[in-house]
Amino acid sequence: DIPPVTKDVPSLAQSPELVKTPKHSGLISPPPIISPPRVNAANPSAVSAARVNATRLSAVSAARINAVTPSAVTAV
């Protein structure tokens, strides 16, 4: 039983590399923001709320970008 366990270990060693890519993709927040409104589209009231939330999220993401780039702050 021990040898198969060692076979699983290298697969676990490969998983951290895959974990790194989701972190980078996680930095790209806009794509996930696009999907929630589609799900909320079933409810008209939810759609309006989703639009407001989407605008807020976009404003927050823009604020984050400005905070990260000092040049943008100086440009303002």
C-alpha positions as a Markdown table, in Angstrom:
| # | Residue | x | y | z |
|---|---|---|---|---|
| 1 | Asp | 0.0 | 0.0 | 0.0 |
| 2 | Ile | 2.9 | 2.4 | 0.6 |
| 3 | Pro | 4.2 | 2.5 | -3.0 |
| 4 | Pro | 0.8 | 3.8 | -4.4 |
| 5 | Val | 0.9 | 6.5 | -1.7 |
| 6 | Thr | 4.3 | 7.7 | -3.0 |
| 7 | Lys | 2.8 | 7.8 | -6.5 |
| 8 | Asp | 0.1 | 10.2 | -5.2 |
| 9 | Val | 2.8 | 12.4 | -3.7 |
| 10 | Pro | 4.2 | 13.6 | -7.0 |
| 11 | Ser | 0.7 | 14.5 | -8.2 |
| 12 | Leu | 0.4 | 16.6 | -5.0 |
| 13 | Ala | 3.7 | 18.2 | -5.9 |
| 14 | Gln | 2.3 | 19.2 | -9.3 |
| 15 | Ser | -0.9 | 20.7 | -7.7 |
| 16 | Pro | 0.9 | 23.7 | -6.2 |
| 17 | Glu | 2.0 | 24.8 | -9.7 |
| 18 | Leu | -1.7 | 24.6 | -10.8 |
| 19 | Val | -2.6 | 26.6 | -7.7 |
| 20 | Lys | -0.3 | 29.4 | -8.8 |
| 21 | Thr | -2.2 | 29.9 | -12.0 |
| 22 | Pro | -5.6 | 30.4 | -10.3 |
| 23 | Lys | -4.0 | 33.1 | -8.1 |
| 24 | His | -3.0 | 35.0 | -11.3 |
| 25 | Ser | -6.4 | 34.5 | -12.8 |
| 26 | Gly | -7.9 | 35.7 | -9.6 |
| 27 | Leu | -6.2 | 39.0 | -10.1 |
| 28 | Ile | -8.5 | 39.4 | -13.2 |
| 29 | Ser | -11.7 | 40.2 | -11.4 |
| 30 | Pro | -13.8 | 41.6 | -14.3 |
| 31 | Pro | -14.7 | 38.2 | -15.9 |
| 32 | Pro | -16.3 | 36.8 | -12.7 |
| 33 | Ile | -18.2 | 40.0 | -12.3 |
| 34 | Ile | -19.8 | 39.6 | -15.7 |
| 35 | Ser | -21.4 | 36.2 | -14.8 |
| 36 | Pro | -23.5 | 37.1 | -11.7 |
| 37 | Pro | -25.9 | 39.6 | -13.6 |
| 38 | Arg | -26.7 | 36.8 | -16.0 |
| 39 | Val | -27.8 | 34.5 | -13.2 |
| 40 | Asn | -29.8 | 37.4 | -11.6 |
| 41 | Ala | -31.4 | 38.1 | -15.0 |
| 42 | Ala | -34.2 | 35.7 | -14.0 |
| 43 | Asn | -35.5 | 38.3 | -11.5 |
| 44 | Pro | -36.1 | 41.8 | -12.8 |
| 45 | Ser | -35.5 | 43.4 | -9.4 |
| 46 | Ala | -32.3 | 41.4 | -9.1 |
| 47 | Val | -31.1 | 42.7 | -12.4 |
| 48 | Ser | -31.4 | 46.3 | -11.3 |
| 49 | Ala | -29.6 | 45.4 | -8.1 |
| 50 | Ala | -27.0 | 43.5 | -10.1 |
| 51 | Arg | -26.4 | 46.6 | -12.3 |
| 52 | Val | -25.9 | 48.7 | -9.2 |
| 53 | Asn | -23.5 | 46.1 | -7.7 |
| 54 | Ala | -21.7 | 45.8 | -11.0 |
| 55 | Thr | -21.1 | 49.6 | -11.2 |
| 56 | Arg | -19.9 | 49.6 | -7.6 |
| 57 | Leu | -17.6 | 46.7 | -8.2 |
| 58 | Ser | -16.2 | 48.4 | -11.3 |
| 59 | Ala | -15.6 | 51.5 | -9.3 |
| 60 | Val | -13.9 | 49.5 | -6.6 |
| 61 | Ser | -11.7 | 47.7 | -9.1 |
| 62 | Ala | -10.7 | 51.1 | -10.7 |
| 63 | Ala | -9.9 | 52.4 | -7.2 |
| 64 | Arg | -7.7 | 49.4 | -6.6 |
| 65 | Ile | -5.9 | 49.9 | -9.9 |
| 66 | Asn | -5.3 | 53.6 | -9.1 |
| 67 | Ala | -4.1 | 52.6 | -5.6 |
| 68 | Val | -1.6 | 50.1 | -7.1 |
| 69 | Thr | -0.3 | 52.6 | -9.7 |
| 70 | Pro | 1.1 | 55.7 | -8.1 |
| 71 | Ser | 1.5 | 57.3 | -11.5 |
| 72 | Ala | -2.3 | 57.3 | -11.9 |
| 73 | Val | -2.6 | 59.1 | -8.6 |
| 74 | Thr | -0.1 | 61.7 | -9.6 |
| 75 | Ala | -1.8 | 62.1 | -13.0 |
| 76 | Val | -5.1 | 62.9 | -11.1 |
